[in-house]
Amino acid sequence: MRHLFLNGPVQNGPFTFATRPGKTVGIRLAAALNAILGLPPAPHLWNTVTLAGDLRHREADGPKIPRQRFEADLIADKYLPGQSPVGGIMTDTDAEVAGLALEMIENNLRAGTLTISRETVPTCRSCGHMTGTGSHPCNACGSTDTEDRTGLHLVAELARDRPVLDRSDIHASHRQQPKHLQHTAGNVAERLILSRTRDHGIDLSPLGLNGLVLDPRVGIHATVLAAARRREADTAVMTITENAANHIAAHGQHFRQHDGTRLQYALHGHLPYDHMASLQPLHEAYRVTQEVKDGFEEWFLPLISLKAKTGTRPDQLPALFKQYMRAHLAKPAAIDEAALEAAQHSVSAGDTEWITNKQALANVIAARRTALVGSRD
């Protein structure tokens, strides 16, 4: 398998997909692209290593349950009954993710791109949480009493012979390279501390860093690569917004390739799912079925987000719906295999022009419908 699309791990929290459909864009986009390539459903990926999660677990009412189960229960509640992902769920603290992360760390330590060194970092006197610079209250306990504390940490040195992000790190055609992101992603310190104080995470004690876990921005990359390795993919393509990529790219520089598998970012924009009600008059005019509505919202709009990386405005929805309907109504009775292969090649190459080509889109819609009907039989 050459490419496998995987969602940038969704940060776990007290929401459901029914109330926050915008959280599904990366998941739906990855599913749509994998389906076009004829691949089986990929797992949904989740980011559970957060300070907010630590606080939720500490403050939860009732008997204290293990953190892993606490996070799993919170994730399960995101999905409607009977709609758990076919490809399963993977989190950034699963055993295979932790094992892979430690493998990559050890390789980087041998290569000298990572080191374990004594570092002095601002730390809360009350709870021991690593804090940022400044006099703001500790995010973990609220105390304003901090001190500089020296101890062993995992440190990354940014590569000097290449930028934080280059073209090979972005899954996009030459014309769609995000030059602004490639510039801003490098605006970070040359040395990054990758060990963190968290209640939950990938334990770094095997490296002699007791009480510390791997920075979740690194763990996100390990999660995507672990899912790709499970499926024996050559390239793991993480669907992610430009803002999120800017936040994690530097921390992932030494964690985007391992054991023959590499990781790329596929950038997508936000979608105005809170404004779907505005399409009701068009739904009535076209007499659309629920299947057509779902195809537009859950399949076509995520593909549009891949093309409209800066985001889709609510006032664009009617035109996009009409565009989708024109292609839907033009779908052929028999799939044009050559046209489908051309669309698949575009997906693999990061080219999005086919998405707004009526005939190309109509053919892919026909192939999608055939696959959906086949899955029901």
C-alpha positions as YAML, in Angstrom:
chain: A
units: angstrom
residues:
- id: 1
  name: MET
  ca: [0.00, 0.00, 0.00]
- id: 2
  name: ARG
  ca: [1.57, 3.27, -1.08]
- id: 3
  name: HIS
  ca: [-0.53, 5.96, 0.63]
- id: 4
  name: LEU
  ca: [-2.80, 5.80, 3.66]
- id: 5
  name: PHE
  ca: [-4.69, 8.89, 4.79]
- id: 6
  name: LEU
  ca: [-5.15, 9.32, 8.54]
- id: 7
  name: ASN
  ca: [-6.74, 12.09, 10.53]
- id: 8
  name: GLY
  ca: [-4.55, 14.35, 12.60]
- id: 9
  name: PRO
  ca: [-5.36, 12.94, 16.06]
- id: 10
  name: VAL
  ca: [-8.41, 14.73, 17.47]
- id: 11
  name: GLN
  ca: [-7.88, 16.23, 20.91]
- id: 12
  name: ASN
  ca: [-10.18, 14.40, 23.30]
- id: 13
  name: GLY
  ca: [-12.60, 16.54, 25.28]
- id: 14
  name: PRO
  ca: [-16.19, 16.93, 26.53]
- id: 15
  name: PHE
  ca: [-17.96, 17.15, 23.16]
- id: 16
  name: THR
  ca: [-19.73, 14.85, 20.73]
- id: 17
  name: PHE
  ca: [-19.54, 14.77, 16.96]
- id: 18
  name: ALA
  ca: [-23.28, 15.50, 16.84]
- id: 19
  name: THR
  ca: [-22.73, 18.82, 18.66]
- id: 20
  name: ARG
  ca: [-19.31, 19.64, 17.15]
- id: 21
  name: PRO
  ca: [-19.35, 18.27, 13.58]
- id: 22
  name: GLY
  ca: [-16.41, 20.52, 12.70]
- id: 23
  name: LYS
  ca: [-14.22, 18.13, 14.68]
- id: 24
  name: THR
  ca: [-14.90, 15.43, 12.08]
- id: 25
  name: VAL
  ca: [-13.42, 17.18, 9.04]
- id: 26
  name: GLY
  ca: [-10.03, 15.46, 9.18]
- id: 27
  name: ILE
  ca: [-11.62, 12.07, 9.88]
- id: 28
  name: ARG
  ca: [-14.13, 12.42, 7.04]
- id: 29
  name: LEU
  ca: [-11.49, 13.70, 4.63]
- id: 30
  name: ALA
  ca: [-9.17, 10.78, 5.34]
- id: 31
  name: ALA
  ca: [-12.07, 8.34, 4.92]
- id: 32
  name: ALA
  ca: [-13.10, 9.91, 1.59]
- id: 33
  name: LEU
  ca: [-9.58, 9.82, 0.14]
- id: 34
  name: ASN
  ca: [-8.92, 6.24, 1.29]
- id: 35
  name: ALA
  ca: [-12.23, 5.12, -0.22]
- id: 36
  name: ILE
  ca: [-11.37, 6.74, -3.56]
- id: 37
  name: LEU
  ca: [-8.11, 4.77, -3.52]
- id: 38
  name: GLY
  ca: [-10.08, 1.59, -2.78]
- id: 39
  name: LEU
  ca: [-8.54, 1.16, 0.68]
- id: 40
  name: PRO
  ca: [-10.34, -0.26, 3.73]
- id: 41
  name: PRO
  ca: [-11.37, 2.17, 6.49]
- id: 42
  name: ALA
  ca: [-8.49, 3.50, 8.59]
- id: 43
  name: PRO
  ca: [-8.66, 3.85, 12.37]
- id: 44
  name: HIS
  ca: [-9.77, 7.13, 13.92]
- id: 45
  name: LEU
  ca: [-6.85, 8.69, 15.77]
- id: 46
  name: TRP
  ca: [-7.12, 10.51, 19.11]
- id: 47
  name: ASN
  ca: [-4.87, 12.80, 21.14]
- id: 48
  name: THR
  ca: [-5.40, 12.08, 24.86]
- id: 49
  name: VAL
  ca: [-2.17, 13.53, 26.29]
- id: 50
  name: THR
  ca: [-3.37, 16.96, 27.39]
- id: 51
  name: LEU
  ca: [-3.23, 19.02, 30.54]
- id: 52
  name: ALA
  ca: [-6.98, 19.57, 30.19]
- id: 53
  name: GLY
  ca: [-7.40, 15.79, 30.30]
- id: 54
  name: ASP
  ca: [-5.29, 15.60, 33.45]
- id: 55
  name: LEU
  ca: [-7.53, 18.16, 35.12]
- id: 56
  name: ARG
  ca: [-10.75, 16.47, 33.96]
- id: 57
  name: HIS
  ca: [-9.59, 13.15, 35.37]
- id: 58
  name: ARG
  ca: [-8.53, 14.66, 38.68]
- id: 59
  name: GLU
  ca: [-11.80, 16.55, 39.08]
- id: 60
  name: ALA
  ca: [-14.18, 13.83, 37.86]
- id: 61
  name: ASP
  ca: [-17.03, 12.94, 40.19]
- id: 62
  name: GLY
  ca: [-17.54, 9.43, 41.52]
- id: 63
  name: PRO
  ca: [-15.05, 6.59, 42.00]
- id: 64
  name: LYS
  ca: [-11.70, 7.19, 40.33]
- id: 65
  name: ILE
  ca: [-11.22, 5.00, 37.26]
- id: 66
  name: PRO
  ca: [-7.93, 4.36, 35.39]
- id: 67
  name: ARG
  ca: [-7.00, 7.16, 33.04]
- id: 68
  name: GLN
  ca: [-6.89, 4.91, 29.97]
- id: 69
  name: ARG
  ca: [-10.46, 3.81, 30.56]
- id: 70
  name: PHE
  ca: [-11.50, 7.38, 31.39]
- id: 71
  name: GLU
  ca: [-10.23, 8.54, 28.00]
- id: 72
  name: ALA
  ca: [-11.71, 5.53, 26.18]
- id: 73
  name: ASP
  ca: [-15.15, 6.18, 27.69]
- id: 74
  name: LEU
  ca: [-14.97, 9.84, 26.68]
- id: 75
  name: ILE
  ca: [-14.03, 8.87, 23.11]
- id: 76
  name: ALA
  ca: [-16.80, 6.27, 22.88]
- id: 77
  name: ASP
  ca: [-19.34, 8.93, 23.83]
- id: 78
  name: LYS
  ca: [-18.40, 10.95, 20.72]
- id: 79
  name: TYR
  ca: [-20.08, 8.44, 18.43]
- id: 80
  name: LEU
  ca: [-23.78, 7.76, 18.02]
- id: 81
  name: PRO
  ca: [-24.92, 4.28, 19.09]
- id: 82
  name: GLY
  ca: [-23.95, 1.70, 16.50]
- id: 83
  name: GLN
  ca: [-21.62, 4.10, 14.67]
- id: 84
  name: SER
  ca: [-18.25, 3.16, 16.13]
- id: 85
  name: PRO
  ca: [-15.56, 3.45, 13.43]
- id: 86
  name: VAL
  ca: [-15.20, 0.36, 11.26]
- id: 87
  name: GLY
  ca: [-11.43, 0.79, 11.21]
- id: 88
  name: GLY
  ca: [-11.25, 1.01, 15.00]
- id: 89
  name: ILE
  ca: [-9.74, 3.63, 17.30]
- id: 90
  name: MET
  ca: [-6.10, 4.35, 18.13]
- id: 91
  name: THR
  ca: [-4.87, 6.82, 20.75]
- id: 92
  name: ASP
  ca: [-1.52, 8.45, 21.35]
- id: 93
  name: THR
  ca: [-0.83, 6.27, 24.39]
- id: 94
  name: ASP
  ca: [-1.66, 2.85, 22.93]
- id: 95
  name: ALA
  ca: [1.08, 0.26, 23.48]
- id: 96
  name: GLU
  ca: [2.09, 0.05, 19.82]
- id: 97
  name: VAL
  ca: [2.30, 3.85, 19.61]
- id: 98
  name: ALA
  ca: [4.46, 4.04, 22.74]
- id: 99
  name: GLY
  ca: [6.68, 1.24, 21.46]
- id: 100
  name: LEU
  ca: [7.18, 2.95, 18.11]
- id: 101
  name: ALA
  ca: [7.84, 6.33, 19.74]
- id: 102
  name: LEU
  ca: [10.57, 4.84, 21.94]
- id: 103
  name: GLU
  ca: [12.11, 3.13, 18.89]
- id: 104
  name: MET
  ca: [12.27, 6.45, 17.07]
- id: 105
  name: ILE
  ca: [13.68, 8.25, 20.11]
- id: 106
  name: GLU
  ca: [16.43, 5.65, 20.49]
- id: 107
  name: ASN
  ca: [17.30, 5.94, 16.79]
- id: 108
  name: ASN
  ca: [17.48, 9.72, 17.08]
- id: 109
  name: LEU
  ca: [19.61, 9.50, 20.21]
- id: 110
  name: ARG
  ca: [22.07, 7.29, 18.34]
- id: 111
  name: ALA
  ca: [22.06, 9.72, 15.41]
- id: 112
  name: GLY
  ca: [22.64, 12.69, 17.71]
- id: 113
  name: THR
  ca: [19.52, 14.59, 16.62]
- id: 114
  name: LEU
  ca: [18.12, 14.06, 20.13]
- id: 115
  name: THR
  ca: [20.03, 14.25, 23.39]
- id: 116
  name: ILE
  ca: [19.31, 13.71, 27.06]
- id: 117
  name: SER
  ca: [20.80, 16.66, 28.88]
- id: 118
  name: ARG
  ca: [20.47, 18.70, 32.04]
- id: 119
  name: GLU
  ca: [18.14, 21.62, 31.43]
- id: 120
  name: THR
  ca: [16.87, 24.41, 33.66]
- id: 121
  name: VAL
  ca: [13.16, 25.01, 33.18]
- id: 122
  name: PRO
  ca: [10.54, 27.13, 34.99]
- id: 123
  name: THR
  ca: [8.59, 24.84, 37.32]
- id: 124
  name: CYS
  ca: [5.67, 25.31, 39.71]
- id: 125
  name: ARG
  ca: [6.85, 25.02, 43.33]
- id: 126
  name: SER
  ca: [3.45, 23.72, 44.43]
- id: 127
  name: CYS
  ca: [2.83, 20.84, 42.02]
- id: 128
  name: GLY
  ca: [6.03, 20.41, 40.01]
- id: 129
  name: HIS
  ca: [4.37, 21.19, 36.65]
- id: 130
  name: MET
  ca: [6.65, 22.68, 33.98]
- id: 131
  name: THR
  ca: [5.45, 26.22, 33.30]
- id: 132
  name: GLY
  ca: [6.24, 28.76, 30.64]
- id: 133
  name: THR
  ca: [8.12, 31.96, 31.19]
- id: 134
  name: GLY
  ca: [6.31, 34.86, 32.85]
- id: 135
  name: SER
  ca: [4.36, 35.31, 36.07]
- id: 136
  name: HIS
  ca: [1.02, 33.81, 35.03]
- id: 137
  name: PRO
  ca: [-0.57, 31.17, 37.29]
- id: 138
  name: CYS
  ca: [0.35, 27.52, 36.86]
- id: 139
  name: ASN
  ca: [-2.07, 25.90, 34.41]
- id: 140
  name: ALA
  ca: [-2.10, 22.71, 36.49]
- id: 141
  name: CYS
  ca: [-2.84, 24.06, 39.97]
- id: 142
  name: GLY
  ca: [-3.20, 27.84, 39.75]
- id: 143
  name: SER
  ca: [-0.20, 28.66, 41.94]
- id: 144
  name: THR
  ca: [1.94, 31.67, 41.00]
- id: 145
  name: ASP
  ca: [4.96, 30.39, 42.96]
- id: 146
  name: THR
  ca: [7.51, 29.17, 40.41]
- id: 147
  name: GLU
  ca: [11.21, 28.38, 40.41]
- id: 148
  name: ASP
  ca: [13.88, 27.39, 37.93]
- id: 149
  name: ARG
  ca: [14.56, 23.69, 38.36]
- id: 150
  name: THR
  ca: [17.40, 21.74, 36.77]
- id: 151
  name: GLY
  ca: [17.03, 18.13, 35.70]
- id: 152
  name: LEU
  ca: [17.40, 15.67, 32.85]
- id: 153
  name: HIS
  ca: [15.23, 16.24, 29.77]
- id: 154
  name: LEU
  ca: [14.84, 14.95, 26.23]
- id: 155
  name: VAL
  ca: [15.98, 17.66, 23.82]
- id: 156
  name: ALA
  ca: [15.75, 17.96, 20.03]
- id: 157
  name: GLU
  ca: [18.17, 19.93, 17.90]
- id: 158
  name: LEU
  ca: [16.53, 21.25, 14.74]
- id: 159
  name: ALA
  ca: [18.26, 20.09, 11.58]
- id: 160
  name: ARG
  ca: [20.63, 22.70, 10.15]
- id: 161
  name: ASP
  ca: [20.76, 21.24, 6.64]
- id: 162
  name: ARG
  ca: [17.06, 21.44, 5.85]
- id: 163
  name: PRO
  ca: [14.02, 23.57, 6.79]
- id: 164
  name: VAL
  ca: [11.47, 22.44, 9.37]
- id: 165
  name: LEU
  ca: [9.07, 21.88, 6.47]
- id: 166
  name: ASP
  ca: [10.00, 21.38, 2.84]
- id: 167
  name: ARG
  ca: [7.99, 20.28, -0.18]
- id: 168
  name: SER
  ca: [8.47, 16.61, 0.54]
- id: 169
  name: ASP
  ca: [6.70, 17.03, 3.89]
- id: 170
  name: ILE
  ca: [3.50, 18.41, 2.32]
- id: 171
  name: HIS
  ca: [1.11, 16.21, 0.36]
- id: 172
  name: ALA
  ca: [0.25, 18.69, -2.37]
- id: 173
  name: SER
  ca: [1.02, 19.41, -5.99]
- id: 174
  name: HIS
  ca: [3.75, 21.91, -6.85]
- id: 175
  name: ARG
  ca: [1.21, 24.71, -7.37]
- id: 176
  name: GLN
  ca: [-0.43, 24.17, -3.99]
- id: 177
  name: GLN
  ca: [2.62, 24.29, -1.73]
- id: 178
  name: PRO
  ca: [1.90, 26.36, 1.43]
- id: 179
  name: LYS
  ca: [4.81, 28.81, 1.29]
- id: 180
  name: HIS
  ca: [3.58, 30.84, 4.27]
- id: 181
  name: LEU
  ca: [3.42, 27.73, 6.47]
- id: 182
  name: GLN
  ca: [6.85, 26.60, 5.32]
- id: 183
  name: HIS
  ca: [8.18, 29.96, 6.50]
- id: 184
  name: THR
  ca: [6.33, 30.26, 9.82]
- id: 185
  name: ALA
  ca: [6.89, 26.64, 10.90]
- id: 186
  name: GLY
  ca: [10.58, 27.40, 11.25]
- id: 187
  name: ASN
  ca: [10.08, 30.32, 13.64]
- id: 188
  name: VAL
  ca: [10.92, 28.28, 16.74]
- id: 189
  name: ALA
  ca: [13.88, 27.82, 19.04]
- id: 190
  name: GLU
  ca: [16.73, 25.70, 17.68]
- id: 191
  name: ARG
  ca: [16.53, 23.45, 20.76]
- id: 192
  name: LEU
  ca: [13.17, 22.00, 21.81]
- id: 193
  name: ILE
  ca: [12.47, 20.21, 25.09]
- id: 194
  name: LEU
  ca: [10.42, 17.10, 24.22]
- id: 195
  name: SER
  ca: [9.82, 15.83, 27.77]
- id: 196
  name: ARG
  ca: [6.79, 17.10, 29.68]
- id: 197
  name: THR
  ca: [5.12, 16.87, 33.07]
- id: 198
  name: ARG
  ca: [1.76, 15.17, 32.53]
- id: 199
  name: ASP
  ca: [-0.28, 12.64, 34.48]
- id: 200
  name: HIS
  ca: [-0.82, 10.64, 31.28]
- id: 201
  name: GLY
  ca: [1.35, 10.00, 28.25]
- id: 202
  name: ILE
  ca: [4.17, 7.96, 26.76]
- id: 203
  name: ASP
  ca: [6.36, 7.22, 29.78]
- id: 204
  name: LEU
  ca: [10.01, 8.25, 29.34]
- id: 205
  name: SER
  ca: [11.29, 6.39, 32.40]
- id: 206
  name: PRO
  ca: [12.89, 3.69, 30.15]
- id: 207
  name: LEU
  ca: [15.24, 6.51, 29.12]
- id: 208
  name: GLY
  ca: [15.95, 7.48, 32.71]
- id: 209
  name: LEU
  ca: [13.52, 10.41, 32.64]
- id: 210
  name: ASN
  ca: [11.34, 9.43, 35.57]
- id: 211
  name: GLY
  ca: [8.12, 11.39, 36.01]
- id: 212
  name: LEU
  ca: [8.20, 12.76, 32.46]
- id: 213
  name: VAL
  ca: [6.24, 11.87, 29.33]
- id: 214
  name: LEU
  ca: [6.82, 12.54, 25.64]
- id: 215
  name: ASP
  ca: [5.59, 15.88, 24.32]
- id: 216
  name: PRO
  ca: [2.18, 15.19, 22.74]
- id: 217
  name: ARG
  ca: [3.22, 17.08, 19.60]
- id: 218
  name: VAL
  ca: [5.71, 14.27, 19.02]
- id: 219
  name: GLY
  ca: [3.21, 11.61, 20.12]
- id: 220
  name: ILE
  ca: [0.77, 12.73, 17.43]
- id: 221
  name: HIS
  ca: [3.34, 11.84, 14.75]
- id: 222
  name: ALA
  ca: [4.07, 8.48, 16.37]
- id: 223
  name: THR
  ca: [0.33, 7.72, 16.40]
- id: 224
  name: VAL
  ca: [-0.02, 8.35, 12.67]
- id: 225
  name: LEU
  ca: [3.08, 6.31, 11.84]
- id: 226
  name: ALA
  ca: [1.93, 3.44, 14.07]
- id: 227
  name: ALA
  ca: [-1.42, 3.31, 12.26]
- id: 228
  name: ALA
  ca: [0.38, 3.35, 8.91]
- id: 229
  name: ARG
  ca: [2.78, 0.61, 9.98]
- id: 230
  name: ARG
  ca: [-0.16, -1.55, 11.04]
- id: 231
  name: ARG
  ca: [-1.52, -1.23, 7.48]
- id: 232
  name: GLU
  ca: [1.93, -1.60, 5.86]
- id: 233
  name: ALA
  ca: [1.64, 1.78, 4.12]
- id: 234
  name: ASP
  ca: [4.67, 3.45, 2.56]
- id: 235
  name: THR
  ca: [3.39, 6.97, 3.20]
- id: 236
  name: ALA
  ca: [1.14, 8.11, 6.03]
- id: 237
  name: VAL
  ca: [-0.70, 11.31, 5.08]
- id: 238
  name: MET
  ca: [-2.02, 13.22, 8.08]
- id: 239
  name: THR
  ca: [-5.06, 15.42, 7.37]
- id: 240
  name: ILE
  ca: [-4.59, 18.60, 9.39]
- id: 241
  name: THR
  ca: [-5.32, 22.35, 9.37]
- id: 242
  name: GLU
  ca: [-2.51, 24.74, 8.57]
- id: 243
  name: ASN
  ca: [-2.67, 26.25, 12.06]
- id: 244
  name: ALA
  ca: [-2.33, 22.82, 13.70]
- id: 245
  name: ALA
  ca: [0.53, 21.87, 11.38]
- id: 246
  name: ASN
  ca: [2.32, 25.08, 12.28]
- id: 247
  name: HIS
  ca: [2.00, 24.13, 15.96]
- id: 248
  name: ILE
  ca: [3.44, 20.61, 15.66]
- id: 249
  name: ALA
  ca: [5.77, 20.62, 12.64]
- id: 250
  name: ALA
  ca: [9.01, 21.55, 14.42]
- id: 251
  name: HIS
  ca: [8.43, 18.97, 17.17]
- id: 252
  name: GLY
  ca: [7.81, 16.34, 14.52]
- id: 253
  name: GLN
  ca: [10.84, 17.08, 12.35]
- id: 254
  name: HIS
  ca: [12.75, 14.01, 13.54]
- id: 255
  name: PHE
  ca: [9.61, 11.87, 13.74]
- id: 256
  name: ARG
  ca: [8.27, 11.92, 10.19]
- id: 257
  name: GLN
  ca: [10.12, 8.87, 8.92]
- id: 258
  name: HIS
  ca: [10.78, 5.45, 10.38]
- id: 259
  name: ASP
  ca: [11.53, 1.96, 9.09]
- id: 260
  name: GLY
  ca: [10.58, 2.70, 5.49]
- id: 261
  name: THR
  ca: [7.41, 4.66, 6.28]
- id: 262
  name: ARG
  ca: [7.26, 8.43, 5.96]
- id: 263
  name: LEU
  ca: [4.71, 10.98, 7.10]
- id: 264
  name: GLN
  ca: [3.32, 13.92, 5.15]
- id: 265
  name: TYR
  ca: [0.74, 16.59, 5.98]
- id: 266
  name: ALA
  ca: [-2.38, 17.12, 3.85]
- id: 267
  name: LEU
  ca: [-3.74, 20.56, 4.74]
- id: 268
  name: HIS
  ca: [-7.44, 21.27, 4.90]
- id: 269
  name: GLY
  ca: [-9.63, 24.20, 5.87]
- id: 270
  name: HIS
  ca: [-12.52, 24.56, 8.29]
- id: 271
  name: LEU
  ca: [-16.11, 23.87, 7.21]
- id: 272
  name: PRO
  ca: [-19.23, 25.81, 8.31]
- id: 273
  name: TYR
  ca: [-21.20, 22.80, 9.55]
- id: 274
  name: ASP
  ca: [-23.19, 25.03, 11.91]
- id: 275
  name: HIS
  ca: [-24.87, 26.62, 8.88]
- id: 276
  name: MET
  ca: [-26.22, 23.52, 7.13]
- id: 277
  name: ALA
  ca: [-29.81, 24.57, 7.92]
- id: 278
  name: SER
  ca: [-29.44, 27.36, 5.36]
- id: 279
  name: LEU
  ca: [-29.57, 24.68, 2.63]
- id: 280
  name: GLN
  ca: [-33.10, 23.54, 3.52]
- id: 281
  name: PRO
  ca: [-34.75, 25.43, 0.62]
- id: 282
  name: LEU
  ca: [-32.33, 23.78, -1.82]
- id: 283
  name: HIS
  ca: [-32.96, 20.37, -0.27]
- id: 284
  name: GLU
  ca: [-36.66, 20.85, -0.90]
- id: 285
  name: ALA
  ca: [-36.15, 22.21, -4.42]
- id: 286
  name: TYR
  ca: [-34.03, 19.23, -5.42]
- id: 287
  name: ARG
  ca: [-36.11, 16.77, -3.35]
- id: 288
  name: VAL
  ca: [-32.91, 15.25, -2.05]
- id: 289
  name: THR
  ca: [-32.76, 12.07, 0.00]
- id: 290
  name: GLN
  ca: [-30.88, 11.67, 3.27]
- id: 291
  name: GLU
  ca: [-28.25, 9.71, 1.35]
- id: 292
  name: VAL
  ca: [-27.61, 12.70, -0.91]
- id: 293
  name: LYS
  ca: [-27.44, 15.08, 2.07]
- id: 294
  name: ASP
  ca: [-24.94, 12.79, 3.78]
- id: 295
  name: GLY
  ca: [-22.89, 12.55, 0.59]
- id: 296
  name: PHE
  ca: [-22.66, 16.33, 0.41]
- id: 297
  name: GLU
  ca: [-21.93, 16.98, 4.09]
- id: 298
  name: GLU
  ca: [-19.79, 13.97, 4.99]
- id: 299
  name: TRP
  ca: [-17.99, 13.29, 1.71]
- id: 300
  name: PHE
  ca: [-18.00, 16.23, -0.72]
- id: 301
  name: LEU
  ca: [-17.49, 19.09, 1.76]
- id: 302
  name: PRO
  ca: [-14.42, 17.42, 3.33]
- id: 303
  name: LEU
  ca: [-12.97, 17.08, -0.19]
- id: 304
  name: ILE
  ca: [-13.68, 20.78, -0.75]
- id: 305
  name: SER
  ca: [-11.84, 21.55, 2.50]
- id: 306
  name: LEU
  ca: [-8.75, 19.96, 0.95]
- id: 307
  name: LYS
  ca: [-8.98, 22.42, -1.95]
- id: 308
  name: ALA
  ca: [-10.13, 25.44, 0.11]
- id: 309
  name: LYS
  ca: [-7.38, 25.28, 2.70]
- id: 310
  name: THR
  ca: [-8.13, 28.72, 4.14]
- id: 311
  name: GLY
  ca: [-11.69, 27.66, 4.99]
- id: 312
  name: THR
  ca: [-15.16, 27.65, 3.46]
- id: 313
  name: ARG
  ca: [-17.56, 30.51, 4.19]
- id: 314
  name: PRO
  ca: [-21.25, 29.91, 5.02]
- id: 315
  name: ASP
  ca: [-22.31, 31.98, 2.00]
- id: 316
  name: GLN
  ca: [-20.47, 29.53, -0.28]
- id: 317
  name: LEU
  ca: [-22.60, 26.56, 0.76]
- id: 318
  name: PRO
  ca: [-25.48, 27.05, -1.74]
- id: 319
  name: ALA
  ca: [-23.11, 27.22, -4.72]
- id: 320
  name: LEU
  ca: [-21.20, 24.20, -3.47]
- id: 321
  name: PHE
  ca: [-24.41, 22.23, -2.99]
- id: 322
  name: LYS
  ca: [-25.52, 23.05, -6.57]
- id: 323
  name: GLN
  ca: [-22.08, 22.02, -7.83]
- id: 324
  name: TYR
  ca: [-22.38, 18.71, -6.02]
- id: 325
  name: MET
  ca: [-25.91, 18.14, -7.32]
- id: 326
  name: ARG
  ca: [-24.85, 18.80, -10.93]
- id: 327
  name: ALA
  ca: [-22.18, 16.13, -10.58]
- id: 328
  name: HIS
  ca: [-24.55, 13.79, -8.73]
- id: 329
  name: LEU
  ca: [-27.16, 14.08, -11.47]
- id: 330
  name: ALA
  ca: [-24.49, 13.57, -14.15]
- id: 331
  name: LYS
  ca: [-23.04, 10.39, -12.65]
- id: 332
  name: PRO
  ca: [-22.70, 7.68, -15.32]
- id: 333
  name: ALA
  ca: [-24.51, 4.35, -15.22]
- id: 334
  name: ALA
  ca: [-21.17, 2.59, -15.73]
- id: 335
  name: ILE
  ca: [-17.95, 3.66, -14.10]
- id: 336
  name: ASP
  ca: [-15.24, 4.94, -16.44]
- id: 337
  name: GLU
  ca: [-12.25, 3.01, -15.09]
- id: 338
  name: ALA
  ca: [-9.71, 5.25, -16.82]
- id: 339
  name: ALA
  ca: [-11.31, 8.36, -15.33]
- id: 340
  name: LEU
  ca: [-11.40, 6.73, -11.89]
- id: 341
  name: GLU
  ca: [-7.71, 5.82, -12.16]
- id: 342
  name: ALA
  ca: [-6.96, 9.43, -13.12]
- id: 343
  name: ALA
  ca: [-8.76, 10.67, -9.99]
- id: 344
  name: GLN
  ca: [-6.91, 8.12, -7.87]
- id: 345
  name: HIS
  ca: [-3.61, 9.31, -9.33]
- id: 346
  name: SER
  ca: [-4.57, 12.89, -8.45]
- id: 347
  name: VAL
  ca: [-5.36, 11.86, -4.86]
- id: 348
  name: SER
  ca: [-1.99, 10.12, -4.55]
- id: 349
  name: ALA
  ca: [-0.19, 13.14, -6.03]
- id: 350
  name: GLY
  ca: [-1.95, 15.71, -3.86]
- id: 351
  name: ASP
  ca: [-3.67, 17.36, -6.84]
- id: 352
  name: THR
  ca: [-7.17, 18.68, -6.05]
- id: 353
  name: GLU
  ca: [-8.25, 20.04, -9.45]
- id: 354
  name: TRP
  ca: [-10.44, 17.00, -10.15]
- id: 355
  name: ILE
  ca: [-12.72, 17.87, -7.21]
- id: 356
  name: THR
  ca: [-14.28, 20.79, -9.11]
- id: 357
  name: ASN
  ca: [-14.38, 19.02, -12.48]
- id: 358
  name: LYS
  ca: [-17.99, 17.92, -13.00]
- id: 359
  name: GLN
  ca: [-17.27, 14.84, -15.09]
- id: 360
  name: ALA
  ca: [-14.41, 13.62, -12.89]
- id: 361
  name: LEU
  ca: [-16.47, 14.19, -9.74]
- id: 362
  name: ALA
  ca: [-19.53, 12.51, -11.27]
- id: 363
  name: ASN
  ca: [-17.52, 9.40, -12.04]
- id: 364
  name: VAL
  ca: [-16.08, 9.24, -8.52]
- id: 365
  name: ILE
  ca: [-19.58, 9.71, -7.06]
- id: 366
  name: ALA
  ca: [-20.75, 6.76, -9.17]
- id: 367
  name: ALA
  ca: [-17.86, 4.64, -7.89]
- id: 368
  name: ARG
  ca: [-18.65, 5.68, -4.31]
- id: 369
  name: ARG
  ca: [-22.31, 4.74, -4.71]
- id: 370
  name: THR
  ca: [-21.35, 1.34, -6.17]
- id: 371
  name: ALA
  ca: [-19.07, 0.70, -3.19]
- id: 372
  name: LEU
  ca: [-21.78, 1.78, -0.70]
- id: 373
  name: VAL
  ca: [-24.36, -0.51, -2.31]
- id: 374
  name: GLY
  ca: [-21.84, -3.36, -2.32]
- id: 375
  name: SER
  ca: [-21.10, -2.88, 1.39]
- id: 376
  name: ARG
  ca: [-24.81, -3.27, 2.20]
- id: 377
  name: ASP
  ca: [-25.23, -6.52, 0.28]
...
